[in-house]
Amino acid sequence: MARWEAITPLMRNARVNWECELERVGKLQWWDQVKGKVEGFPDSPVAHHIHPVALVGNFQSTPFLCPHCGSDMTISAGFLKKIFPGISDENAAGYAVALNPVFVKYKINTCNRISHFLGQCDVECAGFTAFKEDLFYKDGDKLWGTYPSPLKNGLNRLHPDWTDAQIESYAKAHLIRNDPELGIVLFGDSAYPNCDYRGRGLIHLTWLENYRRYKEYSGVDVVTDPLRLEYDKAVAADSAGWFWSMHSINQHADANNPKKVTTMINPGLKKLIERKAASQRVFSKLNNGCEPCRAQWEATATGANGW
């Protein structure tokens, strides 16, 4: 206490408050009373501290390496801009932050797995430029030919007294150039009449049942607020990783089989050629010739694997 008491003459008008402070400080000086006397306490008063921010920063600066070839797979804004030329600066920066923890969390952690994941994103979200399914149609006959059963089911749900002829006529005449209503018709649900559950996110999560399952898993309420999958980058990325994991797509990426990877995401194999080309483009940039992943990729890029 001698050092504290030496300040007392300087307190002048604050002397009464200072004496209260000295009493408080005195009560904190209990080390000599406990050292060597309390089980588990050290004899030395020296304490070692780890700065929490520095600790987190150290983990963040650790490269995310492929366990097979050692290639650095940390996703940066610059990397995303090289792979997806249409991506905005904002989306490149935001998704670089969102993707790295998703890849760790869902073990999308090799050259093959990340290449196929991002290759699918190239088609699903148009190279990180469109995070919801576009339902803008100009041709009524094309619209009807694309979605005959979903249109019938959706309009029957909304207008149970309509005939098939009325449904077809309405769809062709009123659901063209009408993205919002078409979304409600095709992907709506009576339980949530003002929402539609079209494809959203990086790997376009679709249908209420999938939205509901992701909500149950994550705790993020994308059921009453489905737009979270579209505008919240962390949710868009995490939902894609969750879907990938739930359908065990890593095993097909490990086998370098783009056809099976695509089947799990789009059973109709829409734009398979583009998905394959994007996966190859990502792999070339990500792996950068590192072995043994490069040799394994080339050896398995066969017709039998869907190439």
C-alpha positions in Angstrom: 0.0 0.0 0.0 3.0 2.3 0.4 3.0 3.3 -3.3 -0.7 4.2 -3.1 -0.4 6.1 0.2 2.5 8.2 -1.3 -0.1 9.8 -3.6 -2.3 10.9 -0.7 -0.7 14.4 -0.2 -1.5 15.2 -3.9 -5.3 14.6 -3.4 -6.0 17.8 -1.6 -9.8 18.5 -1.9 -10.4 15.0 -3.1 -8.8 13.5 0.0 -12.0 12.0 1.5 -12.8 10.2 -1.8 -9.2 9.1 -2.1 -9.3 7.5 1.4 -12.3 5.5 0.3 -10.4 4.4 -2.8 -7.4 3.4 -0.6 -9.8 1.2 1.4 -11.1 -0.4 -1.8 -7.6 -1.1 -3.1 -6.5 -2.5 0.2 -9.2 -5.1 0.0 -7.9 -6.3 -3.4 -4.4 -7.0 -2.0 -5.0 -10.5 -0.8 -2.2 -12.5 -2.6 0.0 -12.8 0.5 -2.9 -14.3 2.4 -3.4 -17.2 -0.1 -0.2 -18.0 -1.9 0.9 -21.5 -1.0 -2.1 -22.0 1.2 -4.9 -22.7 -1.4 -4.8 -25.9 -3.4 -4.2 -25.3 -7.1 -2.8 -21.7 -6.6 0.8 -21.1 -7.5 3.3 -19.7 -5.1 4.4 -17.0 -7.6 2.3 -13.9 -8.2 3.4 -13.9 -11.9 0.4 -14.3 -14.2 0.4 -15.2 -17.9 -2.2 -13.8 -20.2 -3.2 -14.4 -23.8 -4.7 -11.4 -25.7 -8.0 -12.7 -27.1 -8.0 -10.6 -30.2 -4.4 -11.6 -31.0 -5.3 -15.2 -30.5 -8.2 -15.1 -32.9 -6.1 -13.2 -35.4 -3.4 -15.9 -35.2 -6.0 -18.5 -36.2 -7.3 -16.4 -39.0 -3.9 -15.9 -40.5 -3.3 -19.7 -40.6 -3.5 -20.9 -44.2 -6.3 -23.3 -45.1 -4.4 -26.1 -46.8 -5.4 -29.1 -48.8 -4.5 -32.2 -46.7 -3.4 -34.1 -49.8 -1.2 -31.6 -51.7 -0.7 -28.7 -49.3 -2.3 -26.2 -51.7 -3.5 -23.0 -49.9 -7.3 -23.1 -50.4 -8.1 -19.9 -48.4 -10.7 -18.1 -50.4 -10.0 -14.4 -50.9 -11.9 -11.7 -52.7 -9.2 -11.6 -55.4 -9.6 -15.4 -56.0 -13.4 -15.1 -56.4 -12.9 -12.3 -58.9 -10.5 -14.4 -60.9 -12.9 -17.3 -61.1 -16.2 -15.3 -61.4 -15.6 -12.2 -63.5 -19.1 -10.9 -63.0 -19.0 -10.8 -59.2 -19.1 -7.4 -57.6 -16.5 -6.1 -55.3 -19.0 -6.2 -52.4 -20.0 -9.8 -53.1 -16.4 -10.9 -53.6 -15.4 -9.4 -50.2 -18.5 -10.6 -48.4 -18.4 -14.2 -49.7 -14.7 -14.5 -49.1 -15.5 -14.0 -45.4 -18.6 -16.3 -45.5 -17.1 -19.2 -47.4 -14.0 -20.0 -45.4 -15.8 -21.0 -42.2 -18.4 -22.9 -44.2 -15.7 -25.0 -45.9 -14.2 -25.8 -42.6 -17.5 -26.6 -40.9 -18.8 -28.9 -43.6 -15.4 -30.5 -44.5 -15.4 -29.1 -48.0 -11.6 -29.1 -47.5 -9.8 -30.5 -50.5 -8.9 -29.3 -54.0 -11.6 -31.6 -55.4 -14.4 -30.6 -53.0 -14.0 -26.9 -53.2 -13.6 -27.0 -57.0 -16.8 -28.9 -57.5 -18.7 -26.8 -54.9 -17.7 -23.5 -56.6 -18.3 -25.1 -60.0 -21.9 -25.7 -59.0 -22.2 -22.2 -57.7 -21.2 -20.8 -61.1 -24.4 -22.1 -62.6 -26.7 -22.0 -59.6 -26.1 -18.4 -58.6 -24.8 -17.2 -62.0 -21.2 -16.8 -60.8 -22.2 -15.1 -57.6 -24.5 -12.5 -59.3 -28.0 -13.9 -58.8 -29.0 -15.4 -55.4 -32.6 -16.3 -56.3 -34.2 -18.2 -59.1 -35.4 -16.0 -61.9 -39.0 -16.6 -62.8 -39.4 -13.9 -65.5 -41.0 -15.5 -68.6 -42.1 -13.7 -71.7 -43.7 -16.6 -73.6 -46.8 -18.1 -72.1 -46.6 -21.3 -74.1 -43.0 -21.8 -73.0 -44.0 -21.2 -69.4 -46.8 -23.7 -69.6 -44.5 -26.2 -71.3 -41.9 -25.8 -68.6 -44.1 -26.1 -65.5 -47.4 -27.8 -66.4 -47.9 -29.8 -63.2 -46.5 -27.2 -60.8 -48.7 -24.5 -62.4 -51.8 -26.8 -62.1 -51.0 -27.6 -58.5 -50.3 -24.1 -57.5 -53.3 -22.5 -59.1 -55.6 -25.3 -57.8 -54.2 -24.4 -54.3 -55.1 -20.7 -54.8 -58.3 -21.2 -56.9 -59.8 -24.6 -56.1 -62.9 -24.0 -58.2 -61.1 -23.3 -61.4 -61.2 -25.7 -64.3 -58.0 -27.0 -66.1 -58.8 -24.7 -69.0 -59.1 -21.7 -66.8 -55.8 -22.6 -65.1 -54.0 -22.9 -68.4 -55.5 -19.7 -69.8 -54.6 -17.7 -66.6 -51.1 -19.0 -66.5 -50.3 -18.2 -70.1 -51.9 -14.7 -69.9 -51.1 -13.4 -66.4 -48.0 -15.2 -65.2 -45.7 -14.0 -67.9 -43.6 -11.0 -66.9 -44.9 -11.6 -63.4 -42.1 -13.0 -61.3 -43.6 -12.3 -57.9 -47.0 -14.0 -58.5 -45.4 -16.8 -60.5 -43.2 -17.5 -57.4 -46.2 -17.7 -55.2 -48.0 -20.1 -57.6 -45.0 -22.4 -58.2 -43.3 -22.3 -54.8 -45.9 -21.0 -52.4 -47.6 -22.8 -49.5 -51.0 -22.2 -47.9 -49.4 -22.0 -44.4 -47.4 -18.9 -45.5 -49.5 -17.3 -48.2 -47.2 -14.3 -48.8 -44.0 -16.3 -49.2 -42.5 -18.3 -52.0 -39.8 -20.9 -51.6 -38.1 -20.7 -54.9 -34.4 -21.5 -55.2 -32.3 -19.1 -53.1 -28.7 -18.9 -51.9 -25.5 -20.2 -53.4 -26.9 -23.6 -54.3 -30.5 -22.5 -54.7 -32.2 -24.1 -51.8 -35.8 -24.9 -53.0 -39.2 -25.8 -51.6 -40.7 -25.2 -48.2 -39.6 -28.6 -46.8 -36.0 -27.8 -47.4 -36.3 -24.3 -46.0 -38.0 -25.8 -42.9 -35.3 -28.4 -42.5 -32.5 -25.8 -42.7 -34.3 -23.7 -40.1 -34.5 -26.7 -37.8 -30.8 -27.3 -38.2 -29.5 -23.8 -38.0 -32.0 -21.9 -36.0 -32.2 -19.2 -38.7 -35.9 -18.6 -39.5 -35.8 -18.8 -43.3 -39.4 -20.1 -43.3 -41.1 -16.8 -42.3 -38.3 -14.8 -43.9 -37.1 -16.7 -46.9 -35.3 -13.7 -48.3 -32.6 -14.3 -45.7 -31.2 -16.9 -48.0 -30.9 -14.3 -50.7 -29.5 -11.2 -48.9 -27.6 -12.6 -45.9 -24.3 -13.8 -47.3 -23.5 -15.9 -44.2 -26.9 -17.7 -44.5 -26.6 -18.1 -48.3 -23.2 -19.8 -47.9 -24.0 -21.8 -44.8 -27.3 -23.2 -46.3 -25.3 -24.3 -49.4 -22.8 -26.1 -47.2 -25.5 -27.7 -45.2 -27.3 -29.0 -48.3 -24.0 -30.3 -49.7 -23.3 -32.1 -46.4 -26.8 -33.5 -46.0 -26.6 -35.1 -49.4 -23.1 -36.4 -48.9 -21.8 -34.7 -52.1 -18.2 -34.7 -50.9 -18.0 -38.4 -51.8 -18.9 -37.6 -55.5 -16.5 -34.7 -55.5 -13.7 -36.9 -54.1 -14.4 -39.3 -57.1 -14.3 -36.3 -59.4 -17.7 -37.2 -60.8 -19.4 -34.0 -61.9 -22.5 -35.9 -63.2 -23.2 -37.4 -59.8 -22.4 -34.1 -58.0 -24.9 -32.3 -60.3 -27.6 -35.0 -60.0 -27.7 -34.2 -56.2 -28.3 -30.5 -56.9 -30.1 -30.5 -60.2 -31.5 -34.0 -61.1 -32.3 -32.7 -64.6 -28.5 -32.1 -65.1 -29.3 -28.6 -66.4 -26.2 -27.0 -67.8 -23.9 -29.9 -67.0 -21.3 -28.8 -69.5 -21.1 -25.4 -67.9 -20.8 -26.9 -64.4 -18.0 -29.2 -65.5 -16.1 -26.3 -67.2 -16.5 -24.1 -64.1 -15.2 -26.9 -61.8 -12.2 -27.4 -64.0 -11.5 -23.6 -64.0 -11.7 -23.5 -60.2 -9.4 -26.5 -59.9 -6.8 -25.0 -62.1 -6.6 -21.8 -60.2 -7.0 -23.4 -56.7 -4.6 -26.3 -57.1 -2.0 -24.5 -59.2 -0.3 -27.7 -60.3 0.3 -29.2 -56.9 0.7 -32.9 -56.6 -0.8 -35.4 -56.0 -4.1 -33.7 -56.5 -3.4 -32.5 -60.1 -2.5 -36.1 -61.3 -5.5 -37.6 -59.5 -7.8 -35.0 -61.0 -6.5 -35.7 -64.5 -6.6 -39.5 -64.0 -10.3 -39.4 -62.9 -11.5 -36.8 -65.5 -13.0 -39.7 -67.6 -16.2 -40.4 -69.5 -17.1 -42.9 -66.9 -17.0 -40.2 -64.3 -19.2 -37.9 -66.3 -16.6 -35.8 -68.0 
